[in-house]
Amino acid sequence: MAATIIDGKKVAADIRAEVAQATAEFTEGHGFAPGLAVVLVGEDPASQVYVRNKENACEEVGFNSFKYVLPADTSEADLLKLIDELNNRDDVHGILVQLPVPKQIDSNKVLYAISPDKDVDGFHPVNVGRLVIGETIFPPCTPAGILELLKRSNTELTGANAVIVGRSNIVGKPVALLLLGENCTVTVCHSKTRDLAAVCRAADILVAAVGVPKMITGDMVGEGATVIDVGVNRTDDGLVGDVDFEAASEKARAITPVPGGVGPMTISMLMRNTLRAAELGLTS
């Protein structure tokens, strides 16, 4: 039986609709709308697309959107000064600096400069710590999106054997922590893992986040597993994931496509985090 395709576009749209409804109630009740500030340094084409998509999402859900486009030669000091100003603005509830930043700027310094209470990306060490101890306020957006896809595809989480291939700070590690919080038994695999195929085959939930085209082959997927493919790899054949989709679909219970799976979820979860920041801040 062919796997059920988990439609990330639909789930992401559903979440934005939920956020829009909650935002309308929030705005009516408090007299102001949540505000998201997005800072772009330089003219990276991919980053420009991401920023535009975030602006569109803000408009869709009813947020105030503040965009700052700085020249590529902006100094680290000037960027940090802007972040400090945004930290102290009552109408800005979430701050996001689009990465990558130019080489003269230390991205970690930028990350640490954002107030943890406005860090809607969930990457500040304080928010990472909150995630580790199970007191998450702003879960990182892509991992949070993965968890929503699992829940909304009726994947049983409690007691499930979850295998994550990839240990990045952006996806692998936080997704492992979120799944632990849902009572999964979690294994994190990486380049040094012995007999990766056998570990993957034992998974009820398999998350691939390594950035290697079709690394997860059909024989690495267990019968009835739910497969979440985080990879987006540009090849001569177009965009492909980290999973061999056709082969894995013959074994999996459910699977995300690339594109149209995990990708659309990230901005929707950013919108949810920003609303949460406004609810916690309650200033205007």
Secondary structure by P-SEA (a helix, b strand, c coil): cccccccaaaaaaaaaaaaaaaaaaaaaaccccbbbbbbbccccaaaaaaaaaaaaaaaaabbbbbbbbbcccccaaaaaaaaaaaaacccccbbbbcccccccccaaaaaaacccccccccccaaaaaaaaacccccccaaaaaaaaaaaaacccccccbbbbcccccccaaaaaaaaaaaccbbbbbcccccaaaaaaaaccbbbbcccccccccccccccbbbbbbcbbbbcccccccccaaaaaaaccccccccccccccaaaaaaaaaaaaaaaaaccc
